[in-house]
Amino acid sequence: MIDVAGNVVAIRARMAAAAQRVGRDPSAIVLLAAAKQKSAALVEAAIGAGVNDIGENYVQEAAAKRHEVKGVARWHMIGHLQRNKAMRAVEIFDVIESVDSLALGTALARGGEERHGPVRVLVEVNLAGEASKSGVSADALPELVDGLRHLSGLRVEGLMVVPPPGSPEVTRPYFRRARALRDALRLTELSMGMSDDFEVAIEEGATIIRVGRAIFGER
């Protein structure tokens, strides 16, 4: 049996220690449980342990799971989102963290206009230019953010980053650069850091950390 509640307690202790090392308030950092391929029962256990934010990678999986889960949480889309699924995503998710084009943003904005409230979004940035990952380049980021800000059905809140794999100290420069980009664009949120490197991400300014394996165990 996976001790989800015990894992959440341990992660929150590590979050607090990392925040305190750099003079941050731990309560200002959101713990998001990345629940891809995890059962509704495990998601329920995480919510029962005080996790208020759930992340999913696929629209269809999230739709089915959200229907099953009775606990209340904010649901985040953290995987690549196809434009033709934008309207459905607006119905399911409270936050879309993986906006990487004006076309996708425009489709999401239409959904926001139809539901009479802006869609909360983060812009995904591909800092290392990895062909295997989604995200806008750092050079193209300012123009994209400016375009998204002009869409009345969106509320652009911050950036989401997935650095190349490596040790926490290898990923640190990417986190530091992401914070600089966020600050230059006068945004608020910074979603970065996963099970292996969330402490470094917090030290570098993360406001949302996306933790899966350290909560739910291996897939």
MIZAFI-222716 format. One record per residue (C-alpha): x, y, z; residue number from 0. Coordinates in nm, 3 decimals. Layout:
% MIZAFI-222716
SITE      px      py      pz seq
SITE       X       Y       Z NUM
...
This chain:
% MIZAFI-222716
SITE      px      py      pz seq
SITE   0.000   0.000   0.000   0
SITE   0.118   0.348  -0.083   1
SITE   0.111   0.583   0.216   2
SITE  -0.012   0.888   0.027   3
SITE  -0.087   1.086   0.342   4
SITE   0.256   1.012   0.490   5
SITE   0.424   1.106   0.163   6
SITE   0.237   1.438   0.153   7
SITE   0.347   1.518   0.509   8
SITE   0.710   1.443   0.421   9
SITE   0.697   1.654   0.105  10
SITE   0.544   1.949   0.288  11
SITE   0.824   1.932   0.544  12
SITE   1.082   1.942   0.265  13
SITE   0.895   2.227   0.097  14
SITE   0.900   2.426   0.419  15
SITE   1.272   2.368   0.471  16
SITE   1.353   2.473   0.115  17
SITE   1.141   2.787   0.145  18
SITE   1.296   2.882   0.475  19
SITE   1.646   2.850   0.333  20
SITE   1.572   3.141   0.098  21
SITE   1.341   3.340   0.324  22
SITE   1.015   3.247   0.153  23
SITE   0.676   3.174   0.305  24
SITE   0.603   2.801   0.253  25
SITE   0.229   2.870   0.244  26
SITE   0.280   3.070  -0.078  27
SITE   0.389   2.755  -0.266  28
SITE   0.126   2.523  -0.414  29
SITE   0.178   2.147  -0.400  30
SITE   0.020   2.002  -0.713  31
SITE  -0.023   1.624  -0.723  32
SITE   0.063   1.502  -1.075  33
SITE  -0.184   1.216  -1.112  34
SITE  -0.123   1.084  -1.464  35
SITE  -0.216   0.713  -1.476  36
SITE  -0.305   0.716  -1.107  37
SITE  -0.639   0.586  -0.983  38
SITE  -0.925   0.799  -0.858  39
SITE  -0.875   0.634  -0.517  40
SITE  -0.517   0.761  -0.498  41
SITE  -0.629   1.110  -0.601  42
SITE  -0.895   1.095  -0.328  43
SITE  -0.625   1.001  -0.078  44
SITE  -0.412   1.299  -0.182  45
SITE  -0.706   1.537  -0.147  46
SITE  -0.785   1.381   0.190  47
SITE  -0.425   1.454   0.293  48
SITE  -0.473   1.822   0.219  49
SITE  -0.359   1.848  -0.144  50
SITE  -0.580   2.109  -0.312  51
SITE  -0.442   2.093  -0.668  52
SITE  -0.440   1.793  -0.904  53
SITE  -0.251   1.778  -1.233  54
SITE  -0.342   1.565  -1.533  55
SITE  -0.176   1.517  -1.874  56
SITE  -0.468   1.401  -2.085  57
SITE  -0.815   1.547  -2.134  58
SITE  -0.997   1.215  -2.157  59
SITE  -0.829   1.064  -1.852  60
SITE  -0.895   1.379  -1.649  61
SITE  -1.262   1.387  -1.750  62
SITE  -1.319   1.030  -1.634  63
SITE  -1.123   1.074  -1.313  64
SITE  -1.281   1.404  -1.218  65
SITE  -1.621   1.240  -1.251  66
SITE  -1.515   0.966  -1.008  67
SITE  -1.334   1.180  -0.752  68
SITE  -1.564   1.323  -0.487  69
SITE  -1.310   1.541  -0.310  70
SITE  -1.286   1.908  -0.404  71
SITE  -0.969   2.031  -0.572  72
SITE  -0.843   2.258  -0.848  73
SITE  -0.760   2.059  -1.162  74
SITE  -0.463   2.165  -1.375  75
SITE  -0.385   2.059  -1.732  76
SITE  -0.008   2.000  -1.731  77
SITE   0.033   1.797  -2.050  78
SITE   0.043   1.903  -2.412  79
SITE  -0.301   2.023  -2.521  80
SITE  -0.424   1.993  -2.879  81
SITE  -0.623   2.288  -3.007  82
SITE  -0.919   2.070  -3.105  83
SITE  -0.957   1.969  -2.739  84
SITE  -0.945   2.323  -2.602  85
SITE  -1.319   2.365  -2.545  86
SITE  -1.340   2.033  -2.360  87
SITE  -1.036   2.128  -2.152  88
SITE  -1.205   2.452  -2.045  89
SITE  -1.496   2.246  -1.912  90
SITE  -1.273   2.011  -1.713  91
SITE  -0.978   2.212  -1.586  92
SITE  -0.949   2.513  -1.359  93
SITE  -0.601   2.603  -1.488  94
SITE  -0.430   2.526  -1.821  95
SITE  -0.053   2.524  -1.762  96
SITE   0.060   2.421  -2.110  97
SITE  -0.033   2.704  -2.347  98
SITE   0.237   2.723  -2.614  99
SITE   0.079   2.908  -2.908 100
SITE  -0.151   3.196  -2.986 101
SITE  -0.378   2.956  -3.176 102
SITE  -0.429   2.742  -2.866 103
SITE  -0.476   3.051  -2.650 104
SITE  -0.738   3.183  -2.890 105
SITE  -0.931   2.855  -2.877 106
SITE  -0.921   2.856  -2.497 107
SITE  -1.029   3.221  -2.488 108
SITE  -1.340   3.134  -2.688 109
SITE  -1.424   2.882  -2.418 110
SITE  -1.372   3.146  -2.152 111
SITE  -1.602   3.387  -2.330 112
SITE  -1.872   3.122  -2.359 113
SITE  -1.860   3.043  -1.989 114
SITE  -1.853   3.414  -1.899 115
SITE  -1.523   3.401  -1.712 116
SITE  -1.158   3.409  -1.815 117
SITE  -0.958   3.086  -1.834 118
SITE  -0.656   3.083  -1.604 119
SITE  -0.348   2.992  -1.807 120
SITE   0.027   2.954  -1.779 121
SITE   0.258   2.966  -2.080 122
SITE   0.485   2.664  -2.126 123
SITE   0.845   2.760  -2.206 124
SITE   1.096   2.521  -2.365 125
SITE   1.417   2.674  -2.231 126
SITE   1.653   2.413  -2.375 127
SITE   1.495   2.397  -2.720 128
SITE   1.429   2.024  -2.685 129
SITE   1.253   1.885  -2.991 130
SITE   1.083   1.619  -2.781 131
SITE   0.905   1.875  -2.563 132
SITE   0.631   2.128  -2.622 133
SITE   0.665   2.491  -2.526 134
SITE   0.752   2.824  -2.678 135
SITE   1.114   2.935  -2.702 136
SITE   1.241   3.202  -2.465 137
SITE   1.298   3.434  -2.761 138
SITE   0.937   3.402  -2.879 139
SITE   0.789   3.419  -2.530 140
SITE   0.736   3.798  -2.495 141
SITE   0.544   3.821  -2.823 142
SITE   0.325   3.524  -2.730 143
SITE   0.248   3.658  -2.383 144
SITE   0.159   3.996  -2.530 145
SITE  -0.077   3.834  -2.779 146
SITE  -0.242   3.620  -2.512 147
SITE  -0.292   3.920  -2.287 148
SITE  -0.505   4.080  -2.554 149
SITE  -0.754   3.791  -2.547 150
SITE  -1.047   3.882  -2.323 151
SITE  -1.128   3.519  -2.243 152
SITE  -0.788   3.447  -2.086 153
SITE  -0.605   3.543  -1.770 154
SITE  -0.233   3.490  -1.821 155
SITE  -0.087   3.423  -1.477 156
SITE   0.262   3.285  -1.526 157
SITE   0.500   3.034  -1.681 158
SITE   0.542   2.657  -1.671 159
SITE   0.882   2.497  -1.727 160
SITE   1.005   2.139  -1.772 161
SITE   1.388   2.149  -1.780 162
SITE   1.605   1.880  -1.940 163
SITE   1.663   1.575  -1.719 164
SITE   1.951   1.594  -1.477 165
SITE   2.047   1.635  -1.115 166
SITE   1.886   1.918  -0.915 167
SITE   2.195   2.133  -0.956 168
SITE   2.188   2.074  -1.332 169
SITE   1.829   2.196  -1.347 170
SITE   1.889   2.496  -1.120 171
SITE   2.006   2.735  -1.399 172
SITE   1.690   2.662  -1.597 173
SITE   1.475   2.742  -1.295 174
SITE   1.671   3.062  -1.236 175
SITE   1.624   3.168  -1.597 176
SITE   1.252   3.091  -1.581 177
SITE   1.216   3.318  -1.281 178
SITE   1.396   3.599  -1.463 179
SITE   1.163   3.560  -1.761 180
SITE   0.856   3.561  -1.539 181
SITE   0.970   3.872  -1.357 182
SITE   1.054   4.053  -1.682 183
SITE   0.702   3.983  -1.808 184
SITE   0.545   4.095  -1.479 185
SITE   0.370   3.764  -1.422 186
SITE   0.296   3.597  -1.090 187
SITE   0.301   3.219  -1.111 188
SITE   0.594   2.991  -1.184 189
SITE   0.517   2.621  -1.216 190
SITE   0.839   2.420  -1.204 191
SITE   1.002   2.142  -1.010 192
SITE   0.903   1.775  -0.980 193
SITE   0.981   1.485  -0.746 194
SITE   1.358   1.494  -0.795 195
SITE   1.420   1.868  -0.797 196
SITE   1.130   2.054  -0.634 197
SITE   1.343   2.181  -0.346 198
SITE   1.582   2.356  -0.586 199
SITE   1.283   2.488  -0.780 200
SITE   1.144   2.640  -0.459 201
SITE   1.480   2.797  -0.382 202
SITE   1.472   2.955  -0.729 203
SITE   1.119   3.092  -0.700 204
SITE   0.863   2.824  -0.789 205
SITE   0.509   2.906  -0.681 206
SITE   0.371   2.568  -0.799 207
SITE   0.555   2.237  -0.783 208
SITE   0.425   1.934  -0.975 209
SITE   0.495   1.619  -0.775 210
SITE   0.384   1.274  -0.884 211
SITE   0.614   0.987  -0.792 212
SITE   0.704   1.121  -0.446 213
SITE   0.333   1.124  -0.361 214
SITE   0.191   0.825  -0.548 215
SITE   0.490   0.599  -0.603 216
SITE   0.623   0.465  -0.932 217
SITE   0.390   0.422  -1.229 218
